[in-house]
């Protein structure tokens, strides 16, 4: 490990703000508003996606391909195929200004107790070399090299970064290739890499022990369940990458966020996407693999209390909307539970055997989330 076997300072922080953290429920912002909000929430370790524009400027962005624009509320334009600095800086993410890397460096100078992980995604060869050169020029001039960690997603990418400068802190992303864990650990140790990143689904005590025995720190991504985050930390993870969790949760709360899903069959029309894009609704609209629609509204459980359902914005030809039925997944069994008229959660089998009825929630009804709360994700299904 780097720095004489001392833990890198960024890993003294148990939580890291993914893409500089969420704001008003929106993730993947990578902008100044997200950074300052996350700092107020207690974050001192941040992650950002840094990209190079066509005119060789560093900007902070999840990306501008059509699917990336959809996820970040950026209106796609064919000109994005040749994204310049000026064109990017005119864009917004969920109605909020975007940010360049120079502004991010200035923020780190302003907030002197912050650390940064830089994710270059899957750049290779000359592109990775050039990006690393620009990063070195910017952050060395600002005197910040000892406060940044660069993530390499492939061995080739690591070699490219290393050819530019011997950055103090480099992390290797294991991605989904856990079959080669031993060889990757050897590679990290041999090349003085200080940490590895892995997805939450691969966090097992024996895997973390093997990584830590090699003197490496571990970052687990991307986790938005307090229950899962604490479990990973308890078995040895050093830092959790998160969109929505706060570094410190109040005692007695199971999680920071509740995802209230509004679901409908695909032959309906909807307005959720339009209002989400305009930053009027706080949530994410998506189309599921089966063609049905899903609007996920994000609610902070630390202050949820009484919650008013968003009015139904689906319409179906020749159908009248009756109300919402509430369902959630049951633990590892992945079994659907329904909230019933007895104010309890039940399986489909129990509905039949006990002659129970699903509770029908009125449109815009006020509900007590503390009373019905099941896990961190609940779906209100439109009933016609």
C-alpha positions as CSV (number, residue, x, y, z in Angstrom):
1,X,0.0,0.0,0.0
2,X,1.1,3.6,-0.5
3,X,2.3,6.1,2.1
4,X,4.3,3.7,4.3
5,X,1.4,1.3,4.9
6,X,-0.7,4.1,6.4
7,X,-4.4,4.2,5.4
8,X,-4.9,6.8,2.7
9,X,-6.6,9.9,4.3
10,X,-9.8,9.7,2.1
11,X,-10.5,6.2,3.5
12,X,-10.9,7.6,7.0
13,X,-14.3,8.6,5.7
14,X,-17.0,5.9,5.7
15,X,-19.2,7.5,3.1
16,X,-18.4,9.0,-0.3
17,X,-20.8,11.2,-2.3
18,X,-21.3,9.6,-5.7
19,X,-21.1,12.1,-8.6
20,X,-20.7,14.7,-5.9
21,X,-23.9,13.6,-4.2
22,X,-27.6,14.0,-4.9
23,X,-29.7,17.2,-4.6
24,X,-33.5,17.3,-4.4
25,X,-33.5,13.6,-4.9
26,X,-31.6,13.8,-8.2
27,X,-28.3,11.7,-8.5
28,X,-25.5,11.9,-11.1
29,X,-25.4,15.8,-11.0
30,X,-21.6,16.3,-10.9
31,X,-22.1,20.0,-10.2
32,X,-21.4,22.7,-7.7
33,X,-24.9,22.6,-6.2
34,X,-24.5,18.9,-5.4
35,X,-21.0,19.4,-3.9
36,X,-22.0,22.2,-1.5
37,X,-25.2,20.4,-0.5
38,X,-23.2,17.2,0.2
39,X,-20.7,19.1,2.3
40,X,-23.5,20.5,4.4
41,X,-24.8,17.0,4.8
42,X,-21.5,15.9,6.3
43,X,-19.6,14.5,3.3
44,X,-15.9,15.1,3.0
45,X,-15.0,12.5,0.4
46,X,-16.5,13.0,-3.1
47,X,-16.5,11.1,-6.4
48,X,-16.9,12.7,-9.8
49,X,-16.9,11.7,-13.4
50,X,-14.4,13.8,-15.4
51,X,-14.4,13.9,-19.2
52,X,-12.4,15.7,-21.9
53,X,-14.3,17.9,-24.4
54,X,-13.4,18.1,-28.1
55,X,-11.4,21.2,-27.4
56,X,-9.4,19.6,-24.6
57,X,-11.1,21.0,-21.5
58,X,-11.9,19.0,-18.4
59,X,-15.5,19.0,-17.3
60,X,-17.5,17.1,-14.7
61,X,-20.3,15.0,-16.2
62,X,-21.9,11.6,-16.2
63,X,-21.9,11.9,-20.0
64,X,-24.0,13.1,-22.9
65,X,-25.1,10.1,-24.8
66,X,-28.9,9.8,-25.2
67,X,-29.4,7.4,-22.3
68,X,-27.1,9.5,-20.1
69,X,-29.0,12.7,-21.0
70,X,-32.2,10.9,-20.1
71,X,-30.8,10.0,-16.6
72,X,-29.5,13.4,-15.9
73,X,-32.3,15.5,-17.3
74,X,-30.1,17.0,-20.1
75,X,-31.9,17.6,-23.4
76,X,-30.1,15.6,-26.0
77,X,-28.7,17.4,-29.0
78,X,-27.0,15.8,-32.1
79,X,-24.2,18.3,-31.6
80,X,-23.2,16.4,-28.4
81,X,-21.4,13.9,-30.7
82,X,-18.7,16.7,-30.8
83,X,-19.1,18.2,-27.4
84,X,-17.1,21.3,-26.9
85,X,-16.5,23.2,-23.6
86,X,-18.8,26.1,-24.5
87,X,-21.6,23.8,-25.7
88,X,-21.4,21.8,-22.5
89,X,-21.4,24.8,-20.2
90,X,-24.7,25.9,-21.7
91,X,-26.4,22.7,-20.6
92,X,-28.2,21.9,-17.4
93,X,-28.8,18.8,-15.4
94,X,-32.3,18.6,-14.0
95,X,-32.6,22.3,-14.5
96,X,-29.3,23.1,-12.6
97,X,-26.0,24.5,-14.0
98,X,-23.2,22.1,-15.0
99,X,-19.6,22.5,-13.8
100,X,-16.1,22.3,-15.2
101,X,-13.1,20.7,-13.4
102,X,-11.5,24.0,-12.7
103,X,-14.5,25.0,-10.5
104,X,-14.2,21.7,-8.7
105,X,-10.6,22.3,-7.9
106,X,-11.5,25.8,-6.6
107,X,-14.2,24.2,-4.4
108,X,-11.5,21.8,-3.0
109,X,-9.3,24.8,-2.2
110,X,-12.2,26.5,-0.5
111,X,-13.1,23.3,1.5
112,X,-9.7,22.3,2.7
113,X,-10.9,19.1,4.5
114,X,-12.3,17.4,1.3
115,X,-11.0,14.5,-0.8
116,X,-11.9,13.5,-4.3
117,X,-12.0,10.3,-6.3
118,X,-11.8,10.8,-10.1
119,X,-13.5,8.3,-12.4
120,X,-12.4,8.3,-16.0
121,X,-14.7,5.4,-16.9
122,X,-13.1,3.2,-19.6
123,X,-10.6,5.4,-21.3
124,X,-7.7,3.5,-22.9
125,X,-4.4,4.2,-24.6
126,X,-3.7,7.8,-25.8
127,X,-7.0,9.1,-24.5
128,X,-6.3,7.9,-21.0
129,X,-2.8,9.4,-21.2
130,X,-4.1,12.7,-22.4
131,X,-6.8,12.9,-19.7
132,X,-4.3,12.0,-17.0
133,X,-2.0,14.8,-18.3
134,X,-4.8,17.4,-18.0
135,X,-5.7,16.2,-14.5
136,X,-2.1,16.4,-13.4
137,X,-1.7,19.9,-14.8
138,X,-4.9,21.2,-13.1
139,X,-4.6,19.5,-9.7
140,X,-0.9,19.9,-9.3
141,X,-1.1,23.6,-10.0
142,X,-3.8,23.8,-7.3
143,X,-1.7,21.8,-4.9
144,X,-4.3,19.1,-4.6
145,X,-2.5,15.9,-5.7
146,X,-2.3,14.5,-2.2
147,X,-6.1,14.9,-1.9
148,X,-7.2,13.1,-5.0
149,X,-7.5,9.4,-5.9
150,X,-7.7,8.3,-9.5
151,X,-9.6,5.1,-10.4
152,X,-8.3,2.8,-13.0
153,X,-10.9,0.5,-14.5
154,X,-8.5,-1.7,-16.5
155,X,-4.8,-2.7,-16.2
156,X,-4.2,-0.9,-19.5
157,X,-5.8,2.3,-18.1
158,X,-3.6,2.0,-15.0
159,X,-0.5,1.8,-17.2
160,X,-1.6,4.9,-19.1
161,X,-2.2,6.9,-16.0
162,X,1.1,5.8,-14.4
163,X,3.0,6.8,-17.5
164,X,2.0,10.4,-16.9
165,X,2.7,10.8,-13.2
166,X,3.1,8.6,-10.1
167,X,-0.1,9.8,-8.5
168,X,0.0,9.2,-4.7
169,X,-3.4,7.4,-4.6
170,X,-4.7,5.1,-7.3
171,X,-7.6,2.7,-7.0
172,X,-8.4,-0.4,-9.2
173,X,-12.0,-1.2,-10.0
174,X,-12.7,-4.9,-9.9
175,X,-15.9,-4.4,-11.8
176,X,-17.6,-7.8,-12.2
177,X,-14.5,-9.9,-12.8
178,X,-14.3,-11.6,-9.4
179,X,-12.9,-14.8,-10.9
180,X,-9.6,-13.1,-11.3
181,X,-9.6,-11.5,-7.8
182,X,-6.3,-13.1,-6.8
183,X,-4.4,-11.9,-9.9
184,X,-5.9,-8.4,-9.5
185,X,-4.8,-8.3,-5.9
186,X,-1.3,-9.3,-6.9
187,X,-1.3,-6.6,-9.6
188,X,-2.4,-3.9,-7.1
189,X,0.3,-4.9,-4.6
190,X,3.0,-5.1,-7.2
191,X,2.1,-1.6,-8.6
192,X,1.6,0.1,-5.3
193,X,-2.1,0.6,-5.8
194,X,-3.8,1.6,-2.5
195,X,-7.4,0.4,-2.9
196,X,-9.9,-1.6,-4.9
197,X,-13.5,-0.9,-5.7
198,X,-16.2,-3.5,-5.9
199,X,-20.0,-3.7,-6.3
200,X,-22.0,-4.4,-3.2
201,X,-23.3,-7.7,-4.5
202,X,-19.7,-9.1,-4.3
203,X,-19.0,-8.0,-0.7
204,X,-18.4,-11.2,1.3
205,X,-16.3,-11.5,4.5
206,X,-13.8,-13.9,2.9
207,X,-13.3,-11.6,-0.1
208,X,-12.8,-8.5,2.0
209,X,-10.4,-10.4,4.3
210,X,-8.3,-11.4,1.3
211,X,-8.2,-7.8,0.0
212,X,-7.4,-6.4,3.4
213,X,-4.7,-9.0,4.2
214,X,-3.0,-7.7,1.1
215,X,-2.9,-4.2,2.7
216,X,-5.6,-2.7,0.3
217,X,-8.5,-0.5,1.2
218,X,-12.0,-1.2,-0.2
219,X,-14.6,1.0,-1.7
220,X,-18.1,-0.5,-2.1
221,X,-20.4,1.0,-4.7
222,X,-23.2,2.2,-5.2
223,X,-25.3,1.7,-2.1
224,X,-28.4,3.6,-1.1
225,X,-29.7,1.3,1.6
226,X,-28.5,2.1,5.1
227,X,-29.1,-1.5,6.1
228,X,-26.8,-2.8,3.4
229,X,-24.2,0.0,3.9
230,X,-23.9,-0.9,7.6
231,X,-23.6,-4.6,6.8
232,X,-20.8,-3.9,4.3
233,X,-19.0,-1.7,6.8
234,X,-19.4,-4.3,9.6
235,X,-17.7,-7.0,7.5
236,X,-14.7,-4.8,6.7
237,X,-15.4,-2.3,3.9
238,X,-13.6,1.0,4.4
239,X,-15.9,3.4,2.4
240,X,-19.4,3.2,0.9
241,X,-20.1,5.1,-2.3
242,X,-23.7,6.4,-2.2
243,X,-26.1,8.7,-4.0
244,X,-28.6,9.5,-1.2
245,X,-27.4,8.3,2.2
246,X,-25.9,10.8,4.7
247,X,-22.7,10.0,6.6
248,X,-24.6,10.0,9.9
249,X,-28.2,8.8,10.2
250,X,-30.4,9.6,13.1
251,X,-30.8,6.9,15.7
252,X,-33.9,4.7,15.1
253,X,-34.1,5.3,11.3
254,X,-33.7,2.3,9.1
255,X,-32.6,4.2,6.0
256,X,-32.3,7.7,4.6
257,X,-34.4,7.4,1.5
258,X,-37.7,5.8,0.5
259,X,-38.3,5.2,-3.2
260,X,-42.1,5.7,-3.9
261,X,-42.7,4.1,-7.2
262,X,-45.7,4.9,-9.4
263,X,-46.2,2.1,-11.9
264,X,-48.4,1.6,-14.9
265,X,-48.8,-0.6,-18.0
266,X,-47.0,0.5,-21.1
267,X,-50.1,1.4,-23.2
268,X,-50.7,4.4,-21.0
269,X,-49.7,8.0,-21.6
270,X,-47.8,9.9,-18.9
271,X,-46.5,13.3,-17.8
272,X,-44.0,12.2,-15.2
273,X,-41.1,12.4,-17.6
274,X,-42.0,16.0,-18.7
275,X,-42.3,17.2,-15.1
276,X,-39.2,15.4,-13.9
277,X,-37.2,16.9,-16.7
278,X,-38.4,20.4,-15.7
279,X,-37.4,19.6,-12.1
280,X,-41.0,20.0,-10.9
281,X,-41.2,16.5,-9.6
282,X,-38.5,15.0,-7.4
283,X,-37.8,11.6,-8.9
284,X,-36.7,9.5,-11.9
285,X,-38.8,8.3,-14.8
286,X,-38.0,5.2,-16.7
287,X,-39.4,2.5,-19.0
288,X,-39.1,-1.0,-17.6
289,X,-38.0,-4.0,-19.8
290,X,-41.6,-5.2,-20.2
291,X,-42.5,-1.8,-21.7
292,X,-44.4,-0.5,-18.6
293,X,-43.8,2.9,-17.1
294,X,-42.2,3.6,-13.8
295,X,-41.8,7.0,-12.0
296,X,-39.8,6.7,-8.8
297,X,-40.3,9.6,-6.4
298,X,-37.6,10.0,-3.8
299,X,-38.6,10.8,-0.2
300,X,-36.2,11.5,2.7
301,X,-37.3,9.1,5.5
302,X,-35.6,11.3,8.1
303,X,-38.4,13.8,7.8
304,X,-41.1,12.0,5.9
305,X,-43.9,11.8,8.4
306,X,-47.2,12.3,6.5
307,X,-46.6,12.0,2.8
308,X,-49.0,13.1,0.1
309,X,-49.1,10.8,-3.0
310,X,-48.4,12.6,-6.2
311,X,-51.5,12.8,-8.4
312,X,-51.8,10.2,-11.0
313,X,-50.2,11.4,-14.3
314,X,-51.1,8.3,-16.3
315,X,-53.9,8.1,-18.8
316,X,-55.3,5.0,-20.6
317,X,-57.8,5.1,-23.4
318,X,-61.3,3.9,-22.4
319,X,-60.1,3.3,-18.7
320,X,-60.9,5.2,-15.5
321,X,-58.3,5.4,-12.8
322,X,-59.5,3.9,-9.5
323,X,-56.6,4.4,-7.2
324,X,-53.2,2.9,-6.1
325,X,-52.4,-0.6,-4.8
326,X,-49.2,-0.8,-2.8
327,X,-46.6,-3.6,-3.1
328,X,-43.0,-4.2,-2.0
329,X,-40.4,-7.0,-2.3
330,X,-39.9,-9.4,0.6
331,X,-36.2,-9.8,1.5
332,X,-34.0,-12.3,-0.2
333,X,-37.0,-14.4,-1.3
334,X,-37.9,-11.6,-3.8
335,X,-41.5,-12.3,-3.1
336,X,-44.1,-9.6,-3.6
337,X,-46.0,-8.4,-0.6
338,X,-49.2,-6.3,-0.8
339,X,-50.4,-3.8,1.7
340,X,-54.0,-4.9,2.6
341,X,-57.1,-3.5,4.2
342,X,-56.0,-5.0,7.6
343,X,-53.1,-2.5,7.4
344,X,-50.6,-5.4,7.1
345,X,-48.3,-6.7,4.4
346,X,-49.3,-10.1,2.8
347,X,-48.1,-12.4,0.1
348,X,-50.3,-13.4,-2.9
349,X,-50.9,-16.8,-1.2
350,X,-52.1,-15.2,2.0
351,X,-54.5,-13.0,0.0
352,X,-56.2,-16.1,-1.3
353,X,-56.1,-18.3,1.8
354,X,-57.2,-15.6,4.2
355,X,-59.7,-13.9,1.8
356,X,-57.9,-10.6,2.2
357,X,-58.2,-7.5,0.0
358,X,-55.6,-5.1,-1.2
359,X,-55.8,-1.6,0.3
360,X,-56.8,0.9,-2.4
361,X,-55.2,4.3,-1.9
362,X,-57.0,7.4,-3.2
363,X,-55.3,9.7,-5.6
364,X,-53.3,12.4,-3.7
365,X,-54.1,10.7,-0.4
366,X,-52.1,11.6,2.6
367,X,-50.4,8.6,4.2
368,X,-48.3,8.0,7.2
369,X,-45.1,6.5,5.9
370,X,-43.9,5.5,9.3
371,X,-47.0,3.3,9.6
372,X,-46.8,1.6,6.3
373,X,-43.0,1.6,5.8
374,X,-41.7,-1.7,4.7
375,X,-38.2,-1.3,3.3
376,X,-36.5,1.3,1.2
377,X,-38.6,0.8,-2.0
378,X,-42.3,0.6,-2.3
379,X,-44.4,0.7,-5.5
380,X,-47.8,2.2,-5.9
381,X,-49.4,0.4,-8.8
382,X,-52.0,2.2,-10.8
383,X,-55.4,0.4,-10.7
384,X,-57.9,0.9,-13.4
